[in-house]
Amino acid sequence: MLEYIMISGVLMVILVIVLLQVNTNIMENPANRLTYVAFTDIGNGISTRIVDLYAITPRNGTITTRFDIPDDIAGRAYYVEIGPGANPVDQDVKVSRGDVDTNIALAGIGASRGVAGNTTGRGLNRISYDSEGFS
C-alpha cells in the first residue's frame, strides 16, 4: 500500500509539471510565432501604402486613402505606431501587443517627409497627406 501511494504521488507531481509546461511550449510559443509573422506582414503593408501615397502626393492640396487591416491576430487586438526608428533620420512602423512587437522600416521616405500616427486593427484606417502640414 505504501509503494502505491509513493508511486502515485510521484506521478501526480510529474503530471502537474507537464501540464504547466504544455501551455507554454505547445500553445503560447506557436501563437507568438504566428503573431510575429502577421505583425511583420501588417507592418510591410502599411509601409507600402504610405510610400504609395507619398509617390502620388500633390504639390498643393490634400490626399487621403482608407485601408483595412485585420481586426485581431490570434484572437487578440494589437496596436500600430509610426514614429522614429533606430537612426534619427529613419522612421519605423511598429506593430505590437504585449511582449510581441515588430519594427518595419518606412521604406526610405522618413528622411524627406515626417510621418507620424497610430492606429489599431479595428475598423477602416486612414492615411492623409496635406501639403501645408497638419497641426
C-alpha positions as CSV (number, residue, x, y, z in Angstrom):
1,M,0.0,0.0,0.0
2,L,2.8,2.4,0.9
3,E,4.5,1.7,-2.5
4,Y,1.2,2.5,-4.3
5,I,0.9,5.9,-2.5
6,M,4.5,6.9,-3.2
7,I,4.4,6.0,-6.9
8,S,1.0,7.8,-7.3
9,G,2.4,10.9,-5.5
10,V,5.5,11.0,-7.8
11,L,3.3,10.5,-10.9
12,M,1.0,13.3,-9.8
13,V,3.9,15.7,-9.3
14,I,5.2,14.8,-12.8
15,L,1.7,15.3,-14.2
16,V,1.4,18.8,-12.7
17,I,4.9,19.8,-14.1
18,V,4.0,18.5,-17.5
19,L,0.7,20.4,-17.5
20,L,2.4,23.6,-16.6
21,Q,4.9,23.2,-19.5
22,V,2.3,22.2,-22.1
23,N,0.6,25.6,-22.1
24,T,3.8,27.5,-22.6
25,N,5.6,25.2,-25.1
26,I,2.7,23.8,-27.1
27,M,0.2,26.7,-27.2
28,E,1.8,30.1,-26.4
29,N,5.1,29.7,-28.4
30,P,3.4,28.8,-31.7
31,A,0.8,31.6,-31.2
32,N,3.6,34.1,-30.6
33,R,5.5,33.0,-33.8
34,L,2.2,33.3,-35.8
35,T,1.7,36.8,-34.2
36,Y,5.2,37.9,-35.1
37,V,4.9,36.9,-38.7
38,A,1.4,38.5,-39.0
39,F,2.8,41.7,-37.4
40,T,5.6,41.8,-40.0
41,D,3.1,41.4,-42.9
42,I,0.9,44.2,-41.5
43,G,3.9,46.5,-41.0
44,N,5.1,45.9,-44.5
45,G,1.6,46.5,-45.9
46,I,1.2,49.8,-44.0
47,S,4.7,50.9,-45.1
48,T,3.9,50.1,-48.7
49,R,0.6,52.1,-48.5
50,I,2.4,55.1,-47.0
51,V,5.1,55.1,-49.7
52,D,2.5,54.6,-52.4
53,L,0.6,57.7,-51.1
54,Y,3.8,59.6,-50.9
55,A,4.5,58.8,-54.6
56,I,1.3,60.5,-55.8
57,T,1.1,63.4,-53.3
58,P,0.0,66.7,-54.9
59,R,2.3,69.8,-54.8
60,N,-0.6,71.8,-53.2
61,G,-3.5,70.1,-51.7
62,T,-4.7,67.1,-49.7
63,I,-5.0,63.4,-50.4
64,T,-6.5,60.7,-48.1
65,T,-6.8,57.0,-48.5
66,R,-8.6,54.4,-46.4
67,F,-7.5,50.8,-45.9
68,D,-8.4,47.8,-43.8
69,I,-6.1,45.6,-41.8
70,P,-7.1,42.5,-39.8
71,D,-9.1,43.4,-36.7
72,D,-7.2,40.9,-34.5
73,I,-4.4,38.5,-34.7
74,A,-4.7,35.1,-32.9
75,G,-7.9,36.4,-31.2
76,R,-6.3,39.5,-29.6
77,A,-6.1,43.2,-30.6
78,Y,-2.9,45.0,-31.5
79,Y,-1.5,48.5,-31.9
80,V,0.3,50.2,-34.8
81,E,2.5,53.2,-34.3
82,I,4.6,55.1,-36.8
83,G,7.5,57.0,-35.4
84,P,11.3,57.4,-35.2
85,G,13.4,54.5,-36.0
86,A,16.9,53.3,-34.9
87,N,18.6,56.2,-36.7
88,P,17.4,59.8,-36.3
89,V,16.7,60.0,-40.0
90,D,14.7,56.8,-40.3
91,Q,11.2,56.0,-39.3
92,D,9.6,52.7,-38.4
93,V,6.2,51.1,-38.4
94,K,5.9,49.4,-35.0
95,V,3.2,46.8,-34.7
96,S,2.9,45.5,-31.1
97,R,0.9,43.7,-28.5
98,G,2.1,42.8,-25.1
99,D,5.6,41.3,-25.4
100,V,5.4,40.7,-29.1
101,D,6.4,43.6,-31.4
102,T,8.0,44.2,-34.8
103,N,9.7,47.3,-36.3
104,I,9.5,47.7,-40.1
105,A,11.4,50.4,-41.8
106,L,9.3,53.0,-43.6
107,A,11.0,52.4,-46.9
108,G,13.2,55.4,-47.2
109,I,10.8,58.4,-47.1
110,G,11.5,59.2,-43.4
111,A,14.4,61.5,-44.4
112,S,12.3,63.6,-46.8
113,R,8.8,63.6,-45.1
114,G,7.9,63.4,-41.5
115,V,5.4,60.7,-40.9
116,A,3.6,60.1,-37.6
117,G,0.5,58.5,-36.3
118,N,-1.0,55.4,-34.7
119,T,-4.0,53.1,-35.1
120,T,-5.4,49.7,-34.2
121,G,-6.8,47.0,-36.3
122,R,-10.4,47.9,-35.6
123,G,-12.4,49.5,-38.5
124,L,-11.1,51.3,-41.5
125,N,-7.8,53.1,-41.1
126,R,-6.8,56.3,-42.9
127,I,-3.6,57.8,-44.3
128,S,-3.7,61.5,-45.0
129,Y,-1.3,64.0,-46.6
130,D,-1.6,67.7,-46.6
131,S,0.9,69.9,-48.4
132,E,0.6,72.6,-45.7
133,G,1.1,70.0,-42.9
134,F,-1.0,69.0,-40.0
135,S,-1.1,71.0,-36.8
